[in-house]
Amino acid sequence: MPANYTQEQVNHMITAYQANPNRDTVDMLADELDKSVKSIIGKLSREGVYQKQVYKTKTGEMPVTKEQLILGLAVLLEMNSTRLIYT
């Protein structure tokens, strides 16, 4: 089975992505190499260089997790947080 990427393409992808690790670079590489975005992300992941983008809210803040909500409720209700999870 032939390889999807030449070593030269892989080296180019790694260099470009490490210089500017964001989705715009992935999109540019996909267009440039005539590959899908998922293929580029997959290859960069297998090469150990892809950095998953961190989700943020519309205001740019980190979202509140369910665990944080449960711990906050437990403090307000003066309860053990495990009782909130398993009841």
Backbone hydrogen bonds, N-H to C=O, Kabsch-Sander energy under -0.5 kcal/mol:
donor,donor_aa,acceptor,acceptor_aa,energy
10,V,6,T,-2.3
11,N,7,Q,-2.5
12,H,8,E,-2.2
13,M,9,Q,-2.8
14,I,10,V,-2.6
15,T,11,N,-2.4
16,A,12,H,-2.7
17,Y,13,M,-2.8
18,Q,14,I,-2.7
19,A,15,T,-1.6
20,N,16,A,-1.3
22,N,20,N,-1.9
26,V,22,N,-1.5
27,D,23,R,-2.8
28,M,24,D,-2.4
29,L,25,T,-2.6
30,A,26,V,-2.3
31,D,27,D,-2.2
32,E,28,M,-2.8
33,L,29,L,-2.7
34,D,30,A,-0.7
34,D,31,D,-0.6
35,K,30,A,-2.1
40,I,36,S,-2.0
41,I,37,V,-2.8
42,G,38,K,-2.6
43,K,39,S,-2.4
44,L,40,I,-2.7
45,S,41,I,-2.3
46,R,42,G,-2.5
47,E,43,K,-1.9
48,G,45,S,-1.4
49,V,44,L,-2.4
50,Y,44,L,-1.2
52,K,50,Y,-0.6
57,T,61,E,-3.2
60,G,57,T,-2.0
69,L,65,T,-2.0
70,I,66,K,-2.7
71,L,67,E,-2.5
72,G,68,Q,-2.1
73,L,69,L,-2.5
74,A,70,I,-2.6
75,V,71,L,-1.9
76,L,72,G,-2.1
77,L,73,L,-2.9
78,E,74,A,-0.6
78,E,75,V,-0.7
79,M,74,A,-2.6
83,R,80,N,-1.3
84,L,80,N,-0.8
85,I,81,S,-1.3
86,Y,82,T,-2.1
